[in-house]
Amino acid sequence: MAEMTADELAGLSERAASLLSGGGGLKALAQLLCEATGGAVLIEDDQWRHLALAEPKGLPGPLPPSFLPFYQKAGVKAAKNGVVVQAAISDSMQGFCAHMPGHGDSNAVPGYVTLFVRGKSRSDVAPALRITASVAAVDHLRRGSMPSQARRLFWERFLTGELGDSAGVRQEAAAAGVPLPAALLAAIFDVEGIAPQAARELITHALAATEALCPLSPAAGQVVTLFPIRHQVDVARARQASAHVVRELPAQRSARSVNCGIGAFHKELLHVPLSLREAREALSLGRRLFGPGSVAVYPDLGIFALLHGGGDREAFASFAAALIEPLAVYDRRHKTDLLKTLQLYLEAGENVKVAAERLSVHRHTIFYRLNQISQILNVDLKTTKDQLSLRAALAIRQMNASEEPQ
């Protein structure tokens, strides 16, 4: 098929404008371009979520659910400079993608219009695709600006801790059209070498399997990410997925480095802002302790996180209880002396022989108990970080006990 003539493009513009004024919407616009080109048209929002689809009869092969993977391979920067991105979908089908232009001076991309077609070149379809993308941007802005602003305002208020009770959080979320899971785990990715919005898109795609959200516009290259947590195993999966992004993204893209901080998981929805603050602390501390390309998990940082954040007395007491109490509970249930063993082992300078003599047991018993302690507390007694955290927790626990009324 030859490139559309000026009259044909003018006619397309007029019909698109008529649809817009008549309230036809994105589905009607997609159908209009579909009929004009003979291809399938997919319209997606700024997070590559499905908005509208129009398909002709006899399309060769299945359509991909999103153009995002092809868009990334073709080059994000090119698309944002107004170039229609082209990619081979299959042996017989090409994909052409144009972004919706932003509103005013904004660099934000409202969404994307993709044409899947065979037997056509970029020059054949680019003008019609740009016209459709421009009209779609106006319609999307008109229909979505209020809900979009409401969603943005909700996330900003929620994540800064302005909303004071769980019922209020869920009511405001429902009013803004935001579906909330029972719990969320916060993480922050710091991506160097990629434009902030592009980094957000890449991370959203990389974490698609976890259903992670990136609800805020990136600031200074930092992408706030929220993982839905339905079961405890989802916490481990979120950490694994984050580590994969940090490891693989620089190799696949032009990012110089990617760092990640992950907060603690709190069951209460109101504690998500706390998880986010912890993620920021972990990100900052992880850079200092581990350097570029690190994933720092707040609970795993032990006493370092507390010292870095300048915790108060209550925070230190909570830290000590969270770290040591599982051992005390185990001792009470099983009539063991693991807590005492840990104390004497550390007091003896990690000397197993001395600890065994003080407890009047064989050295092998000490080794066995230390292995139990490591498993119960999920620590590595050979590392300086965990040793320091345990020493501090035991000292805090002892001081608090000595101040209790007799």
C-alpha positions in Angstrom: 0.0 0.0 0.0 1.3 3.5 -0.9 1.6 6.3 1.6 -1.7 8.1 2.3 -2.3 11.2 0.2 -2.8 14.6 1.7 -6.5 14.5 1.1 -6.8 11.0 2.7 -4.9 12.3 5.8 -7.1 15.4 5.9 -10.2 13.1 5.8 -8.7 11.0 8.6 -8.1 14.1 10.7 -11.7 15.3 10.1 -13.2 12.0 11.1 -11.0 11.7 14.1 -12.0 15.2 15.2 -15.6 14.4 14.7 -15.3 11.3 16.8 -13.6 13.3 19.5 -16.3 16.0 19.6 -19.0 13.4 19.6 -17.5 11.5 22.5 -16.5 8.4 20.5 -13.5 7.6 22.7 -10.3 5.6 22.2 -12.1 2.5 21.0 -13.6 4.4 18.1 -10.3 6.1 17.3 -8.6 2.7 17.2 -11.3 1.4 14.9 -10.9 4.4 12.6 -7.2 3.8 12.2 -7.8 0.1 11.8 -10.2 0.7 8.9 -7.9 3.3 7.3 -4.8 1.0 7.3 -6.1 -2.6 7.5 -4.1 -3.3 10.6 -4.8 -3.9 14.2 -4.6 -0.9 16.6 -3.6 -1.2 20.3 -3.8 1.9 22.5 -2.0 1.7 25.9 -1.5 4.2 28.7 1.8 5.5 30.2 2.3 2.3 32.1 1.6 0.2 29.0 -1.8 -0.9 30.3 -4.5 -1.8 27.8 -6.9 1.1 26.9 -8.4 0.0 23.5 -8.0 -2.5 20.7 -9.4 -2.8 17.2 -8.7 -5.8 15.0 -9.5 -6.5 11.3 -10.5 -9.8 10.0 -7.7 -12.1 8.8 -4.8 -10.7 10.8 -1.8 -13.0 10.4 -0.8 -14.4 13.7 -1.6 -13.5 17.3 -1.0 -10.0 18.6 1.4 -9.4 21.5 -0.3 -8.3 24.7 1.8 -5.1 24.7 4.3 -3.3 22.5 6.5 -2.5 25.4 9.2 -5.2 24.9 9.6 -4.1 21.2 9.6 -0.4 22.2 12.4 -1.0 24.7 14.5 -2.8 22.1 14.0 -0.2 19.5 15.0 2.7 21.8 13.0 4.7 24.2 14.8 8.0 23.4 13.9 7.8 19.7 10.2 7.4 20.3 10.2 10.4 22.6 11.8 12.5 20.0 8.8 11.9 17.7 10.0 9.0 15.7 7.6 6.2 15.0 9.2 3.0 16.4 9.1 0.0 14.1 9.6 -3.7 15.1 9.2 -7.1 13.5 6.4 -8.9 15.4 6.6 -12.0 13.3 7.8 -13.0 9.8 4.6 -11.5 8.3 3.7 -8.7 10.6 5.3 -5.4 11.6 4.5 -3.1 14.5 4.6 0.7 14.4 4.3 2.7 17.6 3.8 6.4 18.2 3.6 8.1 21.6 0.8 10.4 22.5 2.2 14.0 22.8 2.3 15.4 26.3 0.1 18.3 27.4 1.7 21.8 27.1 5.4 21.8 28.0 5.1 18.5 29.9 7.6 15.8 28.9 5.3 13.1 30.3 4.0 10.6 27.7 0.2 10.0 28.3 0.2 6.7 26.3 1.1 4.9 23.1 -0.7 4.0 19.9 0.6 0.9 18.0 -0.4 -0.4 14.6 0.2 -4.1 13.8 0.1 -4.6 10.0 1.7 -6.4 7.1 3.0 -5.2 3.8 3.5 -1.6 4.8 6.5 0.6 5.5 7.0 3.3 8.2 6.4 6.0 5.7 3.1 4.4 4.7 1.6 4.6 8.1 3.5 7.2 10.2 1.4 10.2 9.3 -1.9 8.5 10.0 -0.4 7.0 13.2 0.7 10.4 14.5 -2.7 11.9 13.8 -4.4 9.2 15.7 -1.9 9.5 18.6 -2.5 13.2 18.8 -6.2 12.9 18.9 -6.0 10.0 21.4 -3.9 12.2 23.6 -6.6 14.9 23.7 -9.3 12.3 24.4 -7.2 10.5 27.1 -6.4 13.9 28.7 -10.0 15.0 28.7 -11.3 11.7 30.1 -8.5 10.8 32.3 -7.1 14.0 33.8 -9.5 14.1 36.7 -9.1 10.4 37.6 -5.4 10.6 37.0 -5.0 13.6 39.3 -7.2 11.9 41.9 -5.0 8.8 41.8 -1.8 10.9 42.0 -3.1 12.9 44.9 -4.2 9.7 46.7 -0.7 8.1 46.4 1.0 11.3 47.5 -1.1 11.7 50.6 -1.1 8.0 51.4 2.7 7.5 51.1 3.5 10.7 53.1 1.4 9.4 55.9 -1.4 12.0 55.7 -4.2 9.5 55.9 -4.8 8.5 59.5 -6.8 5.3 59.6 -7.2 2.1 57.5 -10.9 2.7 56.7 -10.1 6.2 55.5 -7.3 4.9 53.3 -9.6 2.4 51.6 -12.4 5.0 51.2 -10.1 7.5 49.5 -8.5 4.8 47.4 -11.9 3.7 46.2 -12.9 7.3 45.4 -9.7 7.7 43.4 -10.2 4.5 41.5 -7.2 2.8 43.1 -7.6 -0.9 43.9 -5.6 -1.6 47.1 -4.3 -5.1 48.1 -4.4 -6.1 51.8 -0.7 -5.1 52.3 2.2 -3.6 50.4 6.0 -3.7 50.6 7.9 -0.6 49.6 11.1 -0.4 47.6 13.1 2.3 45.9 15.2 1.8 42.8 17.9 4.4 42.0 18.8 4.2 38.3 21.8 6.2 36.9 22.2 6.8 33.2 18.6 6.5 32.1 15.9 9.2 32.0 13.6 9.0 35.0 10.4 8.2 33.1 12.2 5.6 31.0 13.6 4.0 34.2 10.1 3.8 35.6 8.8 2.1 32.4 11.7 -0.4 32.4 11.2 -1.3 36.1 7.5 -1.6 35.7 8.0 -4.1 32.8 10.7 -6.0 34.6 8.6 -6.5 37.7 5.3 -7.3 35.8 5.2 -10.8 37.1 5.0 -9.5 40.7 2.2 -7.0 39.9 4.4 -4.3 41.4 3.2 -0.6 41.2 5.3 2.4 40.4 2.6 5.0 41.3 4.7 8.2 41.5 6.6 10.1 38.9 10.3 9.4 39.5 12.3 12.1 41.4 16.0 12.4 40.9 16.2 9.0 39.2 14.5 7.2 42.1 11.5 5.0 41.3 9.2 4.2 44.2 7.9 0.7 43.8 5.1 -1.1 45.8 4.8 -4.9 45.9 1.4 -6.4 46.7 1.8 -8.9 49.5 -0.9 -11.6 49.8 1.2 -14.3 51.4 4.5 -14.2 53.4 6.3 -15.9 50.4 5.5 -12.8 48.3 8.0 -10.8 50.5 10.8 -13.2 49.4 9.7 -13.1 45.8 9.7 -9.3 45.8 13.3 -9.3 47.2 14.4 -11.8 44.5 12.7 -9.8 41.7 14.4 -6.6 42.9 17.8 -8.3 43.0 17.2 -9.6 39.4 16.4 -6.0 38.2 19.6 -4.6 39.9 21.7 -7.4 38.4 20.2 -7.5 34.9 19.1 -4.0 34.0 22.5 -2.4 33.6 23.6 -5.3 31.3 20.5 -4.8 29.1 20.2 -1.0 29.0 22.4 2.0 29.2 22.1 2.4 33.0 25.5 3.0 34.7 24.2 1.4 37.8 21.1 0.4 39.7 20.7 0.4 43.5 17.7 -0.7 45.5 16.5 -0.2 49.0 13.7 -2.4 50.4 11.7 -1.6 53.5 10.5 -4.0 56.1 7.1 -5.7 55.5 4.4 -4.4 57.8 1.0 -6.1 57.8 -0.9 -2.9 58.5 -1.8 -0.9 55.4 -1.2 2.3 57.4 2.5 1.3 57.9 3.3 1.4 54.1 4.7 4.9 54.5 7.0 3.5 57.2 8.1 0.8 54.9 8.8 3.5 52.3 10.9 5.5 54.8 12.8 2.3 55.6 13.4 1.7 51.9 14.9 5.2 51.6 17.2 4.5 54.6 18.2 1.1 53.2 19.0 2.7 49.8 21.2 5.3 51.3 22.9 3.0 53.7 23.3 0.3 51.0 25.3 2.6 48.8 27.7 3.4 51.7 28.1 -0.2 52.9 28.0 -2.1 49.6 28.7 0.3 46.8 27.0 0.5 43.4 24.7 -2.3 42.3 23.5 -3.2 45.7 20.2 -4.4 47.1 19.8 -3.4 50.8 17.0 -4.8 52.8 16.1 -2.7 55.9 15.6 -5.6 58.4 18.8 -7.2 57.2 20.9 -4.1 58.0 20.5 -4.6 61.7 22.0 -2.0 64.0 23.4 -0.1 61.1 19.9 1.0 60.0 19.1 2.1 63.5 22.3 4.1 63.9 21.9 5.6 60.4 18.4 6.7 61.0 19.1 8.1 64.5 16.5 6.0 66.3 15.1 7.0 69.7 15.1 4.8 72.8 11.8 3.1 71.9 13.2 2.3 68.4 16.3 0.7 70.0 14.2 -1.3 72.4 12.0 -2.5 69.5 15.0 -3.5 67.5 16.4 -5.5 70.3 13.1 -7.3 71.0 12.6 -8.1 67.3 16.0 -9.6 67.0 16.4 -11.5 70.3 12.9 -12.4 71.4 12.5 -15.3 69.0 15.4 -17.0 70.8 13.9 -16.3 74.2 10.6 -17.8 73.0 12.3 -20.9 71.7 14.1 -21.4 75.0 10.9 -21.1 77.0 9.1 -23.6 74.7 11.9 -26.2 74.4 13.6 -25.7 77.8 16.9 -24.8 76.1 19.7 -22.4 76.9 20.3 -20.9 73.5 20.1 -17.2 74.6 22.6 -17.9 77.4 24.9 -19.7 75.0 24.8 -16.8 72.6 25.6 -14.3 75.4 28.6 -16.4 76.7 29.9 -17.1 73.1 30.0 -13.4 72.3 31.4 -12.5 75.7 34.2 -15.0 75.1 35.1 -13.3 71.9 33.5 -16.0 69.7 35.8 -18.5 71.3 33.9 -21.9 71.3 36.3 -23.6 73.7 35.9 -20.9 76.4 32.1 -20.8 75.9 32.0 -24.6 76.3 34.0 -24.5 79.5 31.8 -21.8 81.0 28.7 -23.8 80.2 30.3 -27.1 81.1 29.4 -28.7 77.8 31.3 -30.3 74.9 32.6 -28.0 72.1 30.4 -29.9 69.6 27.3 -28.9 71.7 28.3 -25.3 71.3 28.6 -25.7 67.5 25.2 -27.4 67.4 23.6 -24.6 69.4 25.2 -21.8 67.3 23.8 -23.5 64.2 20.4 -23.5 65.9 20.7 -19.8 66.8 21.7 -18.9 63.3 18.6 -20.6 61.9 16.1 -19.2 64.5 17.4 -15.6 64.2 18.2 -15.8 60.5 21.7 -14.4 61.1 25.3 -15.3 60.1 27.4 -15.4 63.3 30.5 -15.2 61.2 29.8 -11.7 59.8 30.8 -8.5 61.6 27.4 -6.9 60.7 25.3 -9.6 62.4 27.7 -9.9 65.4 27.5 -6.2 66.0 23.7 -6.3 65.8 23.5 -9.2 68.2 25.9 -7.5 70.7 23.9 -4.3 70.6 20.6 -6.1 71.0 21.8 -8.1 74.0 23.2 -4.9 75.6 20.0 -3.0 75.0 18.0 -5.9 76.4 20.2 -6.1 79.5 19.9 -2.3 80.1 16.1 -2.4 79.8 15.9 -5.3 82.2 18.1 -3.6 84.8 15.8 -0.6 84.8 12.6 -2.5 85.4 11.3 -2.2 89.0 12.2 -5.1 91.2 
